[in-house]
Amino acid sequence: MKKLFTLFMGMLLCARLLAGDPVWKAKFTSTVNWQKVTPLGLLVVSANDGFYGIDNATGQVKWKIDFLTDLKEENYDPIENSPYVAIVKRGMFPEHVIIDVATGRVICKTKDMEFQRVQKRFEIPRLGGILFYGFNKSNKGQMILVNAETGSVLWKQEKLFESNSEIITAAPYAVSDEAFVISTTKEIYKLNGKTGEVMWKQEMKTQPPALQEAEGFGAFGGKGNALANGNATSTSAQFLKYKNPNLIYFASHTVMTAFDIETGKEVWKRAELESPVAQIIFDDRGILLCTDDSRAPKTDAEGHVKKSHGLIGKLTNGGGSGKAFINLYDSETGASKWSGGALDLAGSVVFYSYAGNKLCVATEKSKGQNAVNVIDLDAGKPAIPKQLKVDGTIVDVRMLPQGLLYRTTEETNVLDLNTGKDVWPKSIKYKDGGLGVDKDGLTYFNADGAIYVMDNATGTYKTFANMYKFDGKEAPGSFELRSNGLLLTSSQNLTLVDFNGSQIYKVYKPAPGISTFGKIMNGALAATAMATSASQSYTSGYARGVGATSVADDYQKSANAWSGIAAASLKEISKRFKASKSTEDYQSILTKTSDGEEKGVGIVRINKDNGKEEAAIVLNNKKPVYELDPVGNMVYYVSGGSEISAYKF
């Protein structure tokens, strides 16, 4: 929600804050184009004459990089869990620049390393480095690992791949403090992290990542150079670790296998899949592979999506059969542990939960058909006579004494595991609902203005006598558990009821009469926020196995932990993360308001626990350039073409 609100501020809010005097003003020598708040809380500003770092407390310039002029927002790419930012400058052959935003120090520039074209860029946190692969002016391929703290080149490898047509398909995975694995369209390599030398390689043909070529919003969003940034980090395969520390797993669209890390020997009987991998579930019995019912797009050697021609082309384009299935593989050998082989699924697995030796799965087809099924993991067979087709998008599946509860955006019922039929004679049906939260063995969920409460131990339910109704023809987009009750929210409404259904407060702030464009964006924001909030609510409703997944997660966290760099900056990021928890207690609403001096369109901040309006900012201009820092309660506003004013919210 914080990211969504920041986006909203940047697109819609007006351009003059009247909530008292600004904390500070900063005047630049050229036009300000955009601004961002970094994970450290620092404000970075792109102006026509350079890229600035601004102290958020005083407005003083901490640093300036003169050669980074006239940047677009999509050129800015923060590197996760680090103080670093990648800037991809525009041009036929974009230059990658890595900056430590805490100090403004340029870590490295790919042109200084004689790159004319960068094909891939990845971080290897465990090795403390940033890896680049591309081509120099002589069109010779080169791979370079840069020390992320000092910017020095740790090693350069010019004879790694057999030809320039070999494309990296999986991000590097550090298997130790001194080595990593990486895959291409032709091979899997283990490389020495200190020298870049090949320690072993194994043949493995993998489809290259699909290139984003057209302008517009795609997998990476944005336009133009955003594609260069996105394509540089895109992948079509990945490496995984599990319980055996000596094995590294490799999964692509339609293949999964495992290798001995020390020798490179392939220890799995390679799983050749008929459709793209959708989910990998690490189970105590082995590894469950769930595939998608869609087809992976076929790409040429460079990653360009192949065009379909005629009926035959449409039927054959894409990898795999277009059918979804699930299978259990021995984690050590890759052999199927089910005598009957893979089981067909009605679609891609979107939710699952365990009930002893049974796996309860909720599936969705790419064409919109949804179903619930139960699988006996020991026998490798369906545990119910027939999968149950359901209405709406599935948001929760869980076991109750009577059977499997399923909740969708349109209905709720319990599936009898013996008969495969619904336990309740009639499902709870609704047009708007399905959001839910859990507390003390009870599940609360909404349905067409009512709140239902269900006892998870008995499967019985009741509805509260008091109905809620949102104003402005809105439906709830979020259902949140607060310490004093149940909170339902939308873009303009908040309603809090206690655990007996009695209303504690109701707040409605009408949407302002903004432009048609603003109304469209407001609706788009509400829809996106609803989907995001719903997703967060749903995750409380299902388990991901006992112990197994956490083991795999621990390996992943270890591989993604930066090793001994910029310790002070990393502490600041941790501090900001902890402080961000306080922002969960408020909701900000765009409406007509007053700050005590003037009235107009603006933002009010509502306390979620008591419904009181705690702050207001009045706004007047229709074409703003804003950035909100919800952690520091600051709003940064381009108050003139070359001026930024900062206000405390």
Buried (B, 14 or more C-beta within 10 A) or exposed (E): BBEBBBBBBBBBBBBBBBBEEBBBBBEBEEBBBBBBBBBBBBBBBBBBBBBBBBBBEEBEBBBBBEEBBBBBEBBBBBBEBBBBBBBBBBEEBBBBBBBBBBBBBBBBBBBEBBBBBBBBBBBBBBBBBBBBBBBBEEEEBBBBBBBBBEBEBBBBBEEBBEEEEBBBBBBBBBBEEEBBBBBBBBBBBBBBBEEBEBBBBBEBEBBBBBBBEEEEEBEBEBEEBBBBBBBBBBBBBBBBBBBBEEBBBBBBBBBBBBBBBEEBEBBBBEBEBBBBBBBBBBBEBBBBBBBBBBBBBBBEEEBEBEEBEEEEEEEEBBBBBBBBBBBBBBBBEBEBBBEEEBBEBBBBBBBBBBBEEBBBBBBBBEEEEBBBBBBBBEEBEBBBEEBBEBEBBBBBBBBBEBBBBBBBBBBBBBBBBEEBEBBEEEBBBBEBBBBBBBEEEBBBBBBEBBBBBBEBEEBEBEEBEEEBEBBEEBBBBBBBBBEEBBBBBBBBBBBBBBBEBEBBBBBBBEBBEBEEEBBEBBEEBBEBBBEBBBEBBBEBBBBBBEEBBEBBEEBEEEBBEBBEBBEEBBEBBEEBEEEEEEBEEBBBBBBBBEBEEEEBBBBBBBBBBEBEEEBBBBBBBBEBBBBBBBBBBBBBBBBBEBEBBBBBB
